[in-house]
Amino acid sequence: MSSMKTALTMSLLALAFSVGGAAARELRPEEINTASIASIGTEKPAPGDPDPAIVRLQVLLDRAGSSPGVIDGLSGENVDKAVAGFEAMNNLPVDGRLDPEVASRLEGNAPIVESYVVSAEDAAGLVDKIPEDYGEKAKMQSLGYTSVAEKLSERFHLGIDLVHALNPASQFAPGDTVWVVNPGPPRGGKVKRIEADRKTGQVLAYAADGSLLAVYPATIGSEDNPAPSGKHKVKGVARMPVYRYDPKRNFKQGKNDKVLTIPKGPNGPVGTVWIDLTEPTYGIHGTPEPKLIDKVGSHGCVRLTNWDAEELAAMVKPGVVVDFVTGSPAAPK
């Protein structure tokens, strides 16, 4: 389909599509670009449908350095924590509530949704599927994205369902024009200290002067595989890491009882980046399932979305302190 036909189809048709077996409506760009975050909580969208105002809020928080994780248009704990993180970053009372002061500081005039032309590069390096079994993963050449839509969802910090809600008629072929959000450029700066808050499921990155540079939702260990305690340090950063699975040293996956080398890729067990810690076998890393951040436990490490892990990795150097704590100033009260 040509770019013109795709754009025309998206602008004229209101189509229903299926997500997880439930029908959901198309979400038009102008609904998000003109939404008021002040309306959040006063209007209830249909269950499972993305709320244009929530999408807008999530993008604004992401631009401000307090990540909501996946931008999906759905309210929840990660949104509340991102609001609390923004409050902490701006020396406001921290309660995780979107009051008029927070809303006014977040709002801006830049469009939230913008058009994007799918490139040939976007369609390159895809794989048919990602097996669950680590033994099958180890047989693959790479653990890349399974579709152009998935690749774009990560590039623009979107939930895959929201990508389809914005583009219900698109085939995501090279040359097609699609709608995406603009989460803004990655945060910059030099991180001096990191706090990994096991209670709230947050990672907080501080500058040398004590200011809060960025806040991320995180999965930090689990009951069966708790994260370490105390202070540790960053040893180094590996981008697009190969994953070495050792059932005797780490955990048992399925029936795999031998050491395996699992290839690199965004759908690998540790995603697109590994921030190695001085505590052996532990790190801060990405994930193949960004929508599950702080929803399910990890095997003891600190798990972020790929894009949040990449942003943090660009701001750290060996020697940065990583402090595992319980209860941070960026937690909603």
C-alpha positions as CSV (number, residue, x, y, z in Angstrom):
1,M,0.0,0.0,0.0
2,S,1.4,3.4,-0.9
3,S,2.0,6.1,1.7
4,M,-0.8,8.3,0.3
5,K,-3.3,5.4,0.4
6,T,-2.2,4.4,3.9
7,A,-2.6,8.0,5.3
8,L,-5.9,8.4,3.6
9,T,-7.2,5.1,5.0
10,M,-6.1,6.0,8.5
11,S,-7.6,9.5,8.3
12,L,-11.0,8.4,6.9
13,L,-11.8,5.0,8.4
14,A,-12.8,4.1,11.9
15,L,-12.2,0.4,12.1
16,A,-12.6,-2.0,14.9
17,F,-9.8,-4.4,15.6
18,S,-9.2,-7.3,18.0
19,V,-6.7,-7.2,20.9
20,G,-6.6,-10.3,23.1
21,G,-10.0,-11.4,21.9
22,A,-11.7,-8.1,22.8
23,A,-12.9,-5.5,20.3
24,A,-11.3,-2.1,20.7
25,R,-11.8,1.1,18.7
26,E,-9.4,2.9,16.5
27,L,-7.6,5.7,18.3
28,R,-7.2,8.8,16.2
29,P,-4.1,11.0,16.5
30,E,-6.2,14.2,17.1
31,E,-7.8,12.6,20.1
32,I,-4.5,12.4,21.8
33,N,-3.1,15.7,20.5
34,T,-6.1,17.6,21.8
35,A,-6.7,15.6,25.0
36,S,-6.6,17.3,28.4
37,I,-4.7,15.4,31.1
38,A,-6.9,17.4,33.6
39,S,-9.8,15.2,32.5
40,I,-8.1,12.0,33.7
41,G,-10.2,10.3,36.3
42,T,-13.4,12.1,35.3
43,E,-14.1,10.2,32.1
44,K,-14.0,6.4,31.9
45,P,-13.1,4.7,28.6
46,A,-14.4,1.3,27.8
47,P,-12.5,-1.5,29.6
48,G,-9.3,-2.3,27.7
49,D,-9.5,0.7,25.5
50,P,-6.6,3.2,25.6
51,D,-7.5,6.6,27.1
52,P,-6.2,9.4,24.9
53,A,-5.5,11.5,28.0
54,I,-3.5,8.7,29.6
55,V,-1.5,8.3,26.4
56,R,-0.8,12.1,26.5
57,L,0.2,11.9,30.2
58,Q,2.5,9.0,29.7
59,V,4.3,10.7,26.8
60,L,4.7,13.9,28.8
61,L,6.1,12.0,31.7
62,D,8.5,10.1,29.5
63,R,9.7,13.4,27.9
64,A,10.2,14.8,31.5
65,G,12.5,11.9,32.5
66,S,10.1,10.0,34.7
67,S,9.3,6.9,32.6
68,P,5.9,5.3,32.7
69,G,7.4,2.2,31.1
70,V,5.2,1.1,28.2
71,I,3.0,3.9,26.8
72,D,-0.3,2.0,26.4
73,G,-3.0,4.5,27.4
74,L,-4.0,2.5,30.4
75,S,-4.0,3.8,34.0
76,G,-2.1,1.8,36.6
77,E,0.7,1.7,39.2
78,N,3.4,2.5,36.7
79,V,1.6,5.7,35.7
80,D,1.2,6.7,39.4
81,K,4.8,6.0,40.1
82,A,5.9,8.1,37.1
83,V,3.8,11.0,38.4
84,A,5.5,10.5,41.8
85,G,8.9,10.5,40.1
86,F,8.1,13.7,38.3
87,E,7.1,15.3,41.6
88,A,10.3,14.2,43.3
89,M,12.4,15.5,40.3
90,N,10.7,18.9,40.6
91,N,10.7,19.2,44.5
92,L,7.0,18.9,44.8
93,P,5.1,17.0,47.5
94,V,5.3,13.3,46.4
95,D,1.9,11.5,46.4
96,G,1.6,10.2,42.8
97,R,-1.5,12.3,42.1
98,L,-2.1,14.3,39.0
99,D,-3.0,17.6,40.7
100,P,-3.3,21.0,38.8
101,E,0.3,21.9,39.7
102,V,1.7,18.7,38.2
103,A,-0.5,18.9,35.1
104,S,0.5,22.5,34.4
105,R,4.2,21.7,34.7
106,L,3.9,18.7,32.4
107,E,1.9,20.3,29.7
108,G,3.4,21.7,26.5
109,N,2.5,22.6,23.0
110,A,4.5,20.0,21.0
111,P,2.3,17.4,19.3
112,I,2.2,14.0,21.0
113,V,1.4,11.9,17.9
114,E,3.4,12.3,14.7
115,S,3.6,10.5,11.4
116,Y,6.4,8.2,10.5
117,V,7.4,6.5,7.2
118,V,8.3,2.9,7.6
119,S,11.8,2.2,6.1
120,A,13.3,-0.8,4.5
121,E,15.6,-1.0,7.5
122,D,12.6,-1.3,9.8
123,A,11.6,-4.5,7.9
124,A,15.1,-6.0,8.1
125,G,16.4,-8.6,10.6
126,L,13.0,-9.9,11.6
127,V,12.5,-13.4,12.9
128,D,9.4,-15.6,12.5
129,K,8.8,-16.3,16.2
130,I,10.6,-16.5,19.6
131,P,10.4,-19.9,21.3
132,E,9.8,-20.1,25.0
133,D,12.4,-22.9,25.5
134,Y,15.9,-21.8,26.1
135,G,17.3,-24.8,24.2
136,E,15.3,-23.7,21.1
137,K,16.5,-20.1,21.6
138,A,20.1,-21.3,21.6
139,K,19.6,-22.7,18.1
140,M,18.7,-19.4,16.6
141,Q,21.0,-16.9,14.9
142,S,19.4,-13.9,16.7
143,L,16.5,-13.0,18.8
144,G,15.2,-10.1,16.8
145,Y,11.8,-8.5,16.5
146,T,9.0,-10.6,15.1
147,S,7.4,-7.8,13.1
148,V,7.8,-4.2,12.0
149,A,5.0,-3.2,14.4
150,E,7.0,-4.7,17.4
151,K,10.2,-2.9,16.3
152,L,8.3,0.4,16.1
153,S,6.6,-0.2,19.4
154,E,10.0,-0.3,21.2
155,R,11.5,2.5,19.2
156,F,8.7,4.8,20.3
157,H,8.1,3.3,23.7
158,L,4.6,2.1,22.8
159,G,2.6,-1.0,23.7
160,I,2.0,-3.1,20.7
161,D,-1.8,-2.9,21.2
162,L,-1.6,0.9,21.0
163,V,0.5,0.7,17.8
164,H,-2.4,-1.2,16.2
165,A,-5.0,1.1,17.7
166,L,-3.3,4.1,16.0
167,N,-2.8,2.2,12.8
168,P,-5.6,-0.4,12.3
169,A,-5.4,-0.5,8.5
170,S,-1.7,-0.5,8.1
171,Q,0.4,-3.4,6.8
172,F,3.6,-1.7,8.2
173,A,5.3,-2.2,4.8
174,P,8.3,-0.1,3.8
175,G,6.9,3.2,2.5
176,D,3.8,3.2,4.6
177,T,3.0,6.2,6.7
178,V,2.0,5.3,10.2
179,W,1.2,7.1,13.4
180,V,3.5,7.0,16.4
181,V,4.1,9.1,19.6
182,N,7.1,11.2,20.1
183,P,8.6,10.3,23.6
184,G,11.4,12.9,23.2
185,P,15.1,12.4,23.1
186,P,16.9,10.2,25.7
187,R,17.8,11.8,29.0
188,G,21.4,13.1,29.2
189,G,23.8,13.6,32.0
190,K,26.2,11.7,34.2
191,V,24.8,9.3,36.9
192,K,26.7,9.2,40.1
193,R,24.4,7.0,42.1
194,I,21.5,4.6,41.4
195,E,18.9,3.5,43.9
196,A,17.0,0.2,43.2
197,D,13.9,0.3,45.4
198,R,12.6,-3.2,45.9
199,K,9.4,-2.1,47.7
200,T,8.1,0.4,45.1
201,G,9.6,-1.3,42.0
202,Q,11.6,1.8,40.8
203,V,15.1,2.7,39.7
204,L,16.2,6.2,40.5
205,A,19.3,7.8,38.9
206,Y,21.0,10.7,40.7
207,A,23.6,13.2,39.5
208,A,26.7,14.1,41.5
209,D,24.9,17.2,43.0
210,G,22.2,14.9,44.4
211,S,19.5,15.9,41.8
212,L,17.3,13.3,40.4
213,L,18.1,12.7,36.7
214,A,15.6,10.0,35.8
215,V,13.1,7.5,37.3
216,Y,12.2,4.2,35.8
217,P,9.6,1.5,36.7
218,A,11.5,-1.8,37.4
219,T,11.2,-5.4,38.2
220,I,13.6,-6.1,41.1
221,G,14.0,-9.7,42.0
222,S,11.1,-11.9,43.3
223,E,10.2,-13.8,46.4
224,D,11.9,-17.0,45.1
225,N,14.9,-15.1,43.6
226,P,15.4,-11.9,45.7
227,A,17.7,-9.1,44.5
228,P,20.9,-8.5,46.4
229,S,20.9,-6.0,49.3
230,G,23.3,-3.2,50.2
231,K,25.6,-1.2,47.9
232,H,27.3,-2.5,44.8
233,K,29.0,-0.9,41.8
234,V,28.7,-0.8,38.0
235,K,31.4,-2.9,36.4
236,G,30.6,-2.1,32.8
237,V,28.0,-2.1,30.1
238,A,27.4,-4.7,27.3
239,R,25.1,-3.7,24.5
240,M,23.2,-6.4,22.6
241,P,24.7,-9.0,24.9
242,V,24.8,-12.8,24.3
243,Y,23.3,-14.5,27.3
244,R,25.0,-17.5,29.0
245,Y,22.5,-19.7,30.6
246,D,23.9,-21.9,33.5
247,P,21.2,-23.8,35.4
248,K,23.6,-24.5,38.3
249,R,24.6,-20.9,38.7
250,N,21.4,-19.1,37.9
251,F,18.0,-20.8,37.6
252,K,16.4,-23.8,35.9
253,Q,14.4,-23.1,32.8
254,G,12.2,-25.9,31.5
255,K,14.1,-29.1,31.1
256,N,17.4,-27.4,30.2
257,D,20.1,-28.8,32.5
258,K,23.2,-27.8,30.4
259,V,25.0,-24.5,29.8
260,L,23.6,-22.7,26.8
261,T,24.7,-19.7,24.8
262,I,21.6,-17.7,23.8
263,P,22.1,-15.3,20.9
264,K,21.8,-11.5,21.2
265,G,18.7,-9.5,20.2
266,P,15.9,-7.4,21.7
267,N,13.9,-10.5,22.5
268,G,16.8,-12.2,24.3
269,P,16.4,-12.9,28.1
270,V,18.2,-9.7,29.0
271,G,17.1,-7.5,26.1
272,T,19.3,-5.0,24.4
273,V,21.7,-4.0,27.2
274,W,23.3,-5.5,30.3
275,I,24.7,-3.2,33.0
276,D,27.0,-5.5,34.9
277,L,27.3,-5.2,38.7
278,T,30.1,-6.1,41.1
279,E,27.8,-8.6,42.7
280,P,28.4,-11.8,40.6
281,T,25.7,-12.8,38.2
282,Y,23.6,-9.7,38.9
283,G,22.9,-6.7,36.6
284,I,20.5,-4.1,35.4
285,H,19.1,-5.1,32.0
286,G,16.4,-4.9,29.4
287,T,13.6,-7.3,28.7
288,P,11.8,-9.1,25.8
289,E,8.4,-8.3,27.6
290,P,8.3,-4.6,28.4
291,K,4.6,-4.7,29.3
292,L,5.5,-7.0,32.3
293,I,7.8,-4.6,34.0
294,D,6.9,-4.6,37.7
295,K,4.1,-7.0,36.9
296,V,6.0,-10.3,37.4
297,G,9.2,-11.1,39.2
298,S,12.8,-11.5,37.9
299,H,15.5,-14.0,38.7
300,G,17.1,-11.5,41.1
301,C,18.3,-8.9,38.6
302,V,16.9,-5.4,37.9
303,R,14.8,-5.5,34.8
304,L,13.8,-2.4,32.8
305,T,12.2,-1.8,29.4
306,N,14.9,-2.0,26.7
307,W,14.6,1.7,26.0
308,D,14.9,2.7,29.7
309,A,17.9,0.3,30.2
310,E,19.6,1.8,27.1
311,E,19.0,5.4,28.4
312,L,20.4,4.5,31.8
313,A,23.4,2.7,30.3
314,A,24.4,5.8,28.4
315,M,24.6,7.8,31.6
316,V,26.7,5.4,33.7
317,K,30.3,4.5,34.0
318,P,32.2,1.8,36.0
319,G,32.2,2.7,39.6
320,V,28.7,4.2,39.8
321,V,27.2,3.0,43.1
322,V,24.0,0.9,42.9
323,D,22.2,0.9,46.3
324,F,19.4,-1.6,46.9
325,V,16.9,0.1,49.2
326,T,13.3,-0.2,50.5
327,G,11.3,3.0,50.3
328,S,12.4,5.9,48.1
329,P,11.4,9.6,48.0
330,A,9.9,9.0,44.5
331,A,7.3,6.5,45.8
332,P,3.6,7.4,45.8
333,K,2.2,7.8,49.4
